[in-house]
Amino acid sequence: MHKVVVLGSRFGGSATAYWLHKLFARHELDVTIVDQWPMMTYRPAMVMAAAGHPQIADQWHINMAKKYEQAGFHFIRDTIFKIDPASQQVILTGHPPLAYDTLFVATGSDPGWATIEGLGPQRSGVCEDYLARNTGYAVHNPIHHIVIGIGCLHQSPYDPIQLQASLDVPGFEVGFLLDAWLSQHNRRKGTSITVLTPAGVPGESLGSISQEFLLKELKRRDIHLITHAQYERVTREAIVLKNQVTLEADRMIWVPPYPGSQLLRLSGLDDGYGWMPTDEYCRHERWPNIYAVGDVNRSALPKLGHIAMLQARTAVHAFWAERKHKTSRPYHPYILHVLWLGNGRGIFTLSDTLYGGKRQWVNVGRMAAASKSVFNWSYRIFAGWMPIMP
Ligand SMILES: Cc1cc2nc3c(=O)[nH]c(=O)nc-3n(C[C@H](O)[C@H](O)[C@H](O)COP(=O)(O)OP(=O)(O)OC[C@H]3O[C@@H](n4cnc5c(N)ncnc54)[C@H](O)[C@@H]3O)c2cc1C
């Protein structure tokens, strides 16, 4: 049987497994998924946990391993050390080498804590459950200055699309949610909120309509914005920028820099910047039996779960087409994103302007916020394998 290995089991890996299950009969493939965690931390819910609701962090662990086993796939819980493309093996730390005929890599980016002097997970964050939980508890204490730091995206300068921020939307989302939560607790007046982004605008990938709305909304709600932020160093109480501006912070919340993947670097599979270079079918430029899905892929811009799901669809359809002597459609990205604004409101964006298109559909209000809640809950109920997949 053709051996398929999927590395990573969050948005990208889970959607890859879904399409393998959907497009192939059970006897055609021997599928193994590897991740260090059998339970997926559902990151979009972590913004709510960080904004004063720490208990939420433990409610958004989704049992992916169970889903795979039900589908007849194997799941290995282990840490992946290296991929050897020449011998077609994945080197794991606690299991024998895992052979593959076709490999899907969906291991995301490493958090770049070490890329800024003094920065580390002890400075607090939102991207993983433990970080969001700690932040969610910490904001219950009196605070004067909350600073939300968004890290840089370390990408190749040769990429046709250039973004400055690792991922800015959750940073702004936490800012809006905290503003609403502190107001509800009559604490907003004594607490300033500042968002730092390396980009020139908030919502850098969303398109001009959403960006203008976000600018106005930040102003209306007295959330300070510093764009083009370049970080010099971070201390326990402050963030120092390269232009010598120092921002005092008795509570920082970081979306760390994204420096790509050490696993890819070690395996000689990256583009020199830690990302997998692929063609328009998400297939490695040099190794045609290796696909990259989601954040780890050079072309996954911005680094969003929705983009990871689109790439999983593209990659597995390309693999299917190759096996069945058919054709499939290349990766055709668009942004579909909802940012919660607090108080039951949200901003929904459907846009392709980042990729040279003209489409921008933006809706602000309760329906937008509700659509994100519905998506999140159905993702949880169906463990990522939803009746309608992007
Ligand atoms: C706070 C926050 C909120 C977000 N909100 C949204 C949102 O509202 N909408 C949206 O579309 N996107 C959102 N995103 C982005 C989204 O979460 C990511 O784009 C998405 O998780 C990327 O999925 P992935 O599968 O490519 O990689 P990842 O999510 O990074 O998953 C990689 C997986 O690989 C595993 N792994 C990595 N290395 C190894 C190794 N060496 N050994 C074993 N296992 C390994 C990890 O354990 C992990 O399970 C948000 C991100 C954050 C941080």
The ligand as a MOL file (V3000), in Angstrom:
LIG
                    3D

  0  0  0     0  0            999 V3000
M  V30 BEGIN CTAB
M  V30 COUNTS 53 58 0 0 0
M  V30 BEGIN ATOM
M  V30 1 C -3.9750 33.5570 18.8520 0
M  V30 2 C -4.2150 33.1360 17.4410 0
M  V30 3 C -5.4660 33.3150 16.8950 0
M  V30 4 C -5.7100 32.9380 15.5650 0
M  V30 5 N -6.9360 33.1470 15.0190 0
M  V30 6 C -7.1680 32.7910 13.7460 0
M  V30 7 C -8.4430 32.9970 13.1520 0
M  V30 8 O -9.3450 33.5460 13.7700 0
M  V30 9 N -8.6380 32.5690 11.8730 0
M  V30 10 C -7.6330 31.9540 11.1670 0
M  V30 11 O -7.8660 31.5900 10.0020 0
M  V30 12 N -6.4120 31.7680 11.6880 0
M  V30 13 C -6.1560 32.1720 12.9480 0
M  V30 14 N -4.9260 31.9870 13.5020 0
M  V30 15 C -3.8680 31.3790 12.6820 0
M  V30 16 C -3.9370 29.8670 12.7380 0
M  V30 17 O -4.0610 29.3990 14.0590 0
M  V30 18 C -2.6910 29.2850 12.0940 0
M  V30 19 O -2.5320 29.8220 10.8220 0
M  V30 20 C -2.8290 27.8020 11.9910 0
M  V30 21 O -2.8140 27.2340 13.2830 0
M  V30 22 C -1.7460 27.1890 11.1240 0
M  V30 23 O -1.9710 25.8300 11.0710 0
M  V30 24 P -0.8110 24.8120 10.6580 0
M  V30 25 O -1.4540 23.4770 10.7310 0
M  V30 26 O -0.2060 25.2570 9.3980 0
M  V30 27 O 0.3170 24.9820 11.7590 0
M  V30 28 P 0.2600 24.9590 13.3400 0
M  V30 29 O -1.0400 25.4460 13.8640 0
M  V30 30 O 1.4730 25.6530 13.8070 0
M  V30 31 O 0.3510 23.4230 13.7070 0
M  V30 32 C 1.5420 22.7200 13.6310 0
M  V30 33 C 1.4000 21.3920 14.3490 0
M  V30 34 O 2.6010 20.6700 14.1470 0
M  V30 35 C 3.0710 20.1850 15.3740 0
M  V30 36 N 4.5380 20.1770 15.3330 0
M  V30 37 C 5.3500 21.1570 14.9150 0
M  V30 38 N 6.6290 20.7860 15.0140 0
M  V30 39 C 6.6190 19.5320 15.4910 0
M  V30 40 C 7.6460 18.6100 15.8110 0
M  V30 41 N 8.9290 18.8780 15.6250 0
M  V30 42 N 7.2640 17.3990 16.3020 0
M  V30 43 C 5.9620 17.0780 16.4760 0
M  V30 44 N 4.9480 17.9130 16.1960 0
M  V30 45 C 5.2750 19.1280 15.7000 0
M  V30 46 C 2.5440 21.1420 16.4440 0
M  V30 47 O 2.4090 20.4690 17.6890 0
M  V30 48 C 1.2060 21.5570 15.8570 0
M  V30 49 O 0.1700 20.7250 16.3060 0
M  V30 50 C -4.6620 32.3850 14.8030 0
M  V30 51 C -3.3930 32.2080 15.3690 0
M  V30 52 C -3.1670 32.5900 16.6660 0
M  V30 53 C -1.8050 32.4160 17.2130 0
M  V30 END ATOM
M  V30 BEGIN BOND
M  V30 1 1 1 2
M  V30 2 1 2 3
M  V30 3 2 2 52
M  V30 4 2 3 4
M  V30 5 1 4 5
M  V30 6 1 4 50
M  V30 7 2 5 6
M  V30 8 1 6 7
M  V30 9 1 6 13
M  V30 10 2 7 8
M  V30 11 1 7 9
M  V30 12 1 9 10
M  V30 13 2 10 11
M  V30 14 1 10 12
M  V30 15 2 12 13
M  V30 16 1 13 14
M  V30 17 1 14 15
M  V30 18 1 14 50
M  V30 19 1 15 16
M  V30 20 1 16 17
M  V30 21 1 16 18
M  V30 22 1 18 19
M  V30 23 1 18 20
M  V30 24 1 20 21
M  V30 25 1 20 22
M  V30 26 1 22 23
M  V30 27 1 23 24
M  V30 28 2 24 25
M  V30 29 1 24 26
M  V30 30 1 24 27
M  V30 31 1 27 28
M  V30 32 2 28 29
M  V30 33 1 28 30
M  V30 34 1 28 31
M  V30 35 1 31 32
M  V30 36 1 32 33
M  V30 37 1 33 34
M  V30 38 1 33 48
M  V30 39 1 34 35
M  V30 40 1 35 36
M  V30 41 1 35 46
M  V30 42 1 36 37
M  V30 43 1 36 45
M  V30 44 2 37 38
M  V30 45 1 38 39
M  V30 46 1 39 40
M  V30 47 2 39 45
M  V30 48 1 40 41
M  V30 49 2 40 42
M  V30 50 1 42 43
M  V30 51 2 43 44
M  V30 52 1 44 45
M  V30 53 1 46 47
M  V30 54 1 46 48
M  V30 55 1 48 49
M  V30 56 2 50 51
M  V30 57 1 51 52
M  V30 58 1 52 53
M  V30 END BOND
M  V30 END CTAB
M  END
